[in-house]
Amino acid sequence: MAAPPPNLKISQWADQYRQLSSEASAEYGKWLTSRAPYQREMMDILSDSQVNTVVVMSSAQVGKTEIINNIVGFHIHLDPAPILLLQPTLEMAEAWSKDRFAPMLRDTEVLHGLVKDPRSRDSGNTLLHKRFPGGHITMAGANSPASLASRPIRLVLCDEVDRYPVSAGTEGDPISLAKKRTTTFWNRKLVLTSTPTIKGASRIEAAFEQSDKRRYHVPCQHCGEYQTLKWQQIKWESNLPLIGESTHYAETAHYICEHNGCIITDADKLGMLERGKWIAEAPFEGTAGFHINEIYSPWVTFAMMVAEFLKAKKLPETLKTWVNTSLGETWEEAGESIEADSLLARKESWGTEAPEEVAVITAGVDVQGDRLEAEIKGWGIGEESWSLDYKQFFGDPAQEQVWKELDAYLQRPIKSKTGLYLNIACVCIDSGGHHTQAVYEFCKTRAVRGIFAIKGMNQAAKPIIGRPSRNNRHKIRFYPIGVDTAKEVIYSRLRITDPGNGYCHFPLERDREYFLQLTAEKQVTRFTKGTPRREWIKTRARNEALDCNVYALAALKLLSPDLEALSAAMQTAPKPEPIKPEIQKATATPPQTWIPKIDNWLKR
């Protein structure tokens, strides 16, 4: 008679059997929960019969993915069950299967042979569905209703839930669909994990608020007082000159005990974590919630956090990402709309030549029923921008003439105050309207000039530039654009009031209508079957200036240039010899343009 399986909790199983794989972990080899003791209760809570839901709202770099891996490995070995692992997309589910799951099966000895190789004739396994004695695991994408088809599931693991779409196709909220599949099991478990996003629209924040809200309290190594680790208690040295920017010394970072002002260093952290304990802030009603940030991570030092913060704080969008992924906290938007007149009041004059700070020029083109509209933007260090020109081309976009006018406009070199002439490095043209084929026709022979068709995608958290596709009749390359993300970036930068990183400059010649169009939308929170989602809505009919700004920003992100290096190169670039007006008129000789070196030019 076979011996009964050992009575282990998940952390004990991991300590006894789990091996971390070299391609999936910086610290490969035997798993040690003592390396990050806060993980113990986050895993072992699943053994509590009173707990039906576990919520983990966390930063990155705290071992969240490995916790999920341990849960899966434990159940395959000792407590077989039907398991569903839900990732934001099918592609991410496939990546987890190949990059996380397969190495764990290979390197953790007790899992050998339990999941058959999909290449064997009788395995019945695929990349996204694998069977083992007594159970199976399905890896699915929250964006795919087919992958959420009815199949009884006892354990549902939902990873990065703040990146899930509002609905899986037309079927509804993917978490609700997944949860329905557990109803036949008395011992069902639902695990929700994610870094948070926007306050009021974050799935993981809403779930955490409905839990018992546990936070990890650790004792000061010097006075013994317990506390949670907070960003405002991290201090470092800096000088504060009367004029110019201050200098920060991230390597001096340390933590100040909130009770007695004791100085805590990285060397103290492990001892604090070992004696730490989770303390709930709300009554327990079946849902255990955990919140933890990167300060606790044994893989991240105080100096590393400060260095990342100093880089992130330069732009609102990078600071937002840092708050989400390092502090594990939601980001609260500064406001929902911007007043056009506040931007109108800060117009400035720089003449007919591009300011010397401009290192790269891009353009965005919006296609309307009776015209094209284009904005040319110059970009400097820190993505400070200058709106160099805005032009309308009236005519039917189905006809060739209006495109000829645009083509000539985009080929015009722009003189810089440095004495150089700059070409437009990249152009993004909207192909999502009624003139898609005309856009494709225009772009297909001009990719060598950096002119590309794009299509806006209204989806929260989608990257500004997605992977290119050739799924069209002309087989030309076009790029999906994360319009919502781009608008968030633009609006956050419009709120910057001092020139420098991210600041937007506008010329004296720009009329009020332009600013009304630029500020013609606002972001609101709407609920779909109880699920909050952030959505951009128009506050007036015309918004072409905003769209052109989105496309010009997308063109910059497509290039992804090193603006600091290009700015430095401009200062040493040889200036072209001036062409006498009478010679240029007689020979139609164009001015010599400076071609910036962009290392990833082939990305286009």
BALUM-341693 format. One record per residue (C-alpha): residue in one letter; x, y, z. Coordinates in steps of 0.001 Angstrom, whole numbers, plus 500000, padded with zeros to 6 digits. Example, Ala and Ser with C-alpha at 12.3 -4.5 7.8 and 13.67 -1.06 7.14 Angstrom:
A512300495500507800S513670498940507140
***
This chain:
M500000500000500000A501324503423499013A502147505814501823P499837508822502219P501247512118500913P503119514199503485N501006516777505323L502834519897504192K501875523502503708I502872525154500447S505900526962501894Q507109523716503506W506677521877500202A508660524583498405D511455524491500997Q511678520703500736Y511297520131497001R511334523271494846Q514293524130492640L514533527558491015S515520527414487348S518490529348486008E516567530931483122A513687532033485363S515471533283488479A518561535332489287E519082533172492399Y518630529680490981G518923526522492995K517105525384496124W514088527463497144L514315529104500582T511238530810501984S513529532313504630R515029534455501852A511790536480501790P509854535432504905Y506811537563504093Q505995535024501345R505275532238503858E501804533337504952M500900534432501419M501301530782500334D500190528904503451I496910530819503726L495552528550500972S495581525681503484D493027527527505647S489589526059504934Q487930529340505955V489698531276503200N488050531196499785T489816534176498174V493391535468498437V494291538939497174V497907540069496672M498366543745495786S502096544245495485S505013545897493802A507305544068491422Q510441542344492772V508759540683495769G508550537143494355K504880537130493376T505389534986490278E507334532359492205I504546532208494774I502155531268491956N504652528694490686N504889527125494161I501098526922494445V500907525129491104G503788522754491891F502334521861495312H498953520957493846I500422518895491024H502481516896493530L500397516622496701D496892517959496178P495819517327492566A492968519479491331P491661521172488198I493603524460487991L493107527542485848L495927530073485486L494576533273483932Q496986535776482398P496020539109480760T496523537712477230L496925534360475517E500463535374474550M501355535942478206A499801532570479121E501965530888476492A505030532725477784W504351531544481363S503936527969480153K507238528022478246D509378530283480440R508140529498483968F506142526276484080A508296524074481826P511582524903483644M509909524206487019L508733520777485806R512241520050484513D514209521151487590T511917520134490497E512502516397490853V509188515415492479L507337516804489458H509252514625486983G506869512426485015L503705513844486551V503092516064483528K503850514209480311D505862515808477530P503383517141474932R505563515523472230S504821512019473532R502087510211471610D499702509616474522S500307512780476539G497098514603475642N498967517779476562T499344521049474709L501180524272475437L498141525691477283H496556522551478746K498400519875480692R497118516860482576F498619515156485611P497364512342487862G494183513540489561G493944516917487827H494930519273485053I496029522855484524T494688525198481870M496593528376481049A494331531014479520G494170534622478424A491633537003479930N491163538457476440S489967535157474985P486397533993475713A487170530598474157S489838529920476782L487266530550479518A484826527932478188S482952525924480771R485098523370482618P484890522767486396I487855524312488202R488804524102491874L491748526495491960V491721529741489923L494932531785489813C494431535248488267D497734537037487649E498136540781486872V494385541400487008D494757545153486486R495856544390482926Y492745542345482124P490282543713479556V486896544860480844S485270541974478994A486456538687477504G485062539336474050T481330539838474571E481097537345477436G481669539740480351D484226540237483137P486916537528482807I487368537146486580S483643536588487078L483635534037484252A486583532199485798K485058532306489283K481802530725488036R483752527646487072T484555526908490749T480960526735492014T480780522906492171F483774522637494550W483274523107498297N487025523682498744R487442526133495864K490082528877495985L490450532101494032V493807533915493999L494051537457492603T497449539110492193S498596542319490520T500524545520490691P497873548276490886T497192551010488343I494816553997488542K493031554860491777G489324554159491445A489799551963488366S492102549282489778R490704545760490046I493295544679492599E492748547769494762A488980547137494799A489557543487495767F492081544433498476E489646546952499975Q487077544139500338S489587541881502118D490920541896505685K493809544118504439R496951542574505905R500233544512505978Y503640543219506993H504922544754510223V508621544441511004P510603545385514129C513337548003514105Q516623546189514680H517669548881517162C514626549780519289G512382546806518534E509301548878517616Y507092547303514923Q506135549294511819T505278548948508149L507947550114505713K507000553348503950W508691555297501172Q508641558600503065Q510976557087505670I513763556485503140K516256559359503219W519433560187501315E521941562990501048S521697565791498485N522968569306498065L520563572174497430P522281574925495418L520763578377495236I520845578179491444G520509575086489252E519511571511489973S520342569736493208T522640566708493243H521365563520494854Y523543560757496300A521475557584496029E524269555476497510T523692557182500892A520092555948501135H518927554567504487Y515678554063506396I514572556107509426C512579554278512124E509283556129512474H509194555601516235N512634556609517518G514559557867514492C516930554895514418I518997554583511247I518188551302509457T520491549989506721D520142547227504136A522121544955506456D519282545203508998K516570544179506549L516833540371506698G516642540313510501M513585542560510386L511880540354507776E512532537187509801R510709538651512823G507961540282510774K504255539448511004W501162540103508948I498533542189510745A495018542606509369E493388546039509407A489815544858508745P487597541961509852F488073538642508073E485076537596505972G486515534866503763T488989537017501819A492604537371502945G494319540409501448F498043541169501377H499785544415500440I503550544678500201N505996547008498457E509517546822497072I511110548239500233Y510694544783501792S512351542974498884P515671541298499749W516661541727496081V516327545542496088T518474547878498197F517427551312499470A519966552863497083M518507551001494118M515023552281494937V516237555868495272A518146555669491993E515038554403490186F512892557083491812L515271559856490747K515042558646487151A511276558106487261K510333561471488744K511510563337485651L508246562624483820P504710562101485169E504174558851483246T507406557253484500L506678558394488053K503238556796487760T504829553496486701W507278553715489604V504466554271492131N502593551264490730T505507548851490376S507828549908493228L505400551037495926G502544548750494893E500159551691495209T497562553162492883W498215556412491047E495808559271491588E495393561468488531A495939565194489060G492693566103487321E490281564929484670S490490567835482236I492708570775481263E491613574309480508A492533575463477005D493102579049478132S495772578001480613L497811576663477678L496935579625475466A498435581968478075R501872580386477890K502510580720474139E505999581890473241S507974583060470247W511051581321468862G510895582650465310T510904580640462090E513757578310463046A513507575322465371P514945575974468847E518483574701469274E517290572191471904V515348570226469241A517252567027468355V514586564971466560I511469565944464622T508357563779464165A504906564376462722G501387563071463267V498731563142460539D494975562862461131V492707561906458232Q489263563532458011G486537563247455382D487496566442453557R491087567140454653L494314566024456254E495691567695459385A499338567458460375E501398568585463326I505190568731463316K506837568373466727G510442568836467792W511830566829470692G514709567559473046I516278566033476141G513719564559478538E511133564579475720E510614568310476104S508640569227472993W508037572166470664S505011572361468357L506856573577465264D503917573727462858Y500290572739462371K498762572617458904Q495508571609457201F495356570191453665F491872570537452271G490695568056449664D489196564600449293P491620562034450797A490334559558448210Q491995561727445557E495723562004444883Q496180565791445047V495842566248448807W498420563490449371K500853565181446993E500588568345449062L501210566410452276D504178564607450711A505847567872449705Y505201569285453179L506793566306454935Q509907566483452745R510641570088453665P513796570380455795I513455572478458936K516247574850459832S517499574815463414K518974577731465312T522134575592465469G522562576191461739L521686572583460839Y518745571506458698L516655568662460145N514428566229458261I511261564820459794A512565561514461158C509283559638461528V505616560196460614C502553558307461855I499359558566459778D495949557472461058S494499554605458984G491470553893461126G488878556014459263H487100555824455909H490282556262453850T492313553286455035Q493346552192451549A494483555716450618V496683555794453727Y498171552394452871E498844553513449284F500659556613450555C502732554777453156K503728551643451235T506470553373449196R507581555756451939A508599553470454807V512232554226453958R511467557827454935G509948556713458212I506299557215457156F503983554581458631A500303553793458879I498941553414462400K495610552447463915G494437553657467299M493367551070469887N491207552255472789Q492367549948475554A493666550838478997A497376550208479691K498105549278476063P501633550355475028I501807553531472948I503485551529470153G502514547902469657R504034545175467518P503632545873463788S501255543876461630R500938543277457878N497349542037458039N496078544161455160R495616543860451395H498817545735450576K500856543747453134I502412546960454403R503590547326457954F501248549255460249Y501410549827463981P498687549592466637I498697552650468898G497667552643472565V495587555805472258D494411555851475882T497969555545477170A499212558238474790K496491560651475884E497353560032479530V500986560879478765I500084564021476815Y497669565332479455S500132564661482263R502739566660480354L500361569514479586R500061569938483370I503815570550483684T504247574296484212D508028574739484089P510226574195480996G512310571061481196N511599567330481003G508217566687479370Y507250570357479071C505198571281475970H506064574547474140F503582576246471798P504274579052469296L502880582543469510E501117582089466160R498876579199467337D495162580117467554R492698579343470349E490885576672468302Y494022574537468386F494065574563472207L490340573829472380Q490935570754470217L494001569723472210T491957569733475439A488744568383473897E488616565168475927K488581564103479529Q488992560793481294V486080559423483318T485467556249485305R482576554131484127F481318550825485475T480520547803483336K478674545185485389G480366546522488499T483868546626486983P485415550125486850R487183551238483691R488778554506482661E487456555926479407W488240559010477343I485205561020476214K484900564139474073T483808567402475640R483471569036472213A483090567771468643R486538568540467221N489697566979468660E492050566734465658A494882568594467424L494855566007470225D494894563156467713C497834564702465820N499739565029469113V499029561352469864Y500408560282466492A503492562537466731L504241561069470179A503756557565468772A506292558403466040L508811559394468712K508198556177470670L508600554170467470L512017555749466926S512961555528470607P516006557775470095D518684558591472657L517831562286472866E520758563168475092A523262561586472705L521647563221469683S521632566619471367A525340566263472096A526031565136468526M524258568203467155Q526625570494468986T529660569016467217A528068568317463818P529632570346460963K527395573166459823P526437573209456118E527890575843453851P525254578509453178I523843578484449637K523493581866448023P519807582609447352E520382583286443629I522206579937443180Q519579577981445098K516825579587443034A518603578781439775T519492575180440600A516709574264443054T519467572883445299P517996571838448656P519898572660451815Q522135569936453236T520353568179456093W521835566591459205I520874562916459499P520893561857463146K522240558396463990I519519556366465671D520805552970466802N517516551078466503W516519552574463140L515879549037461804K513090548650464383R510922550488461885
***
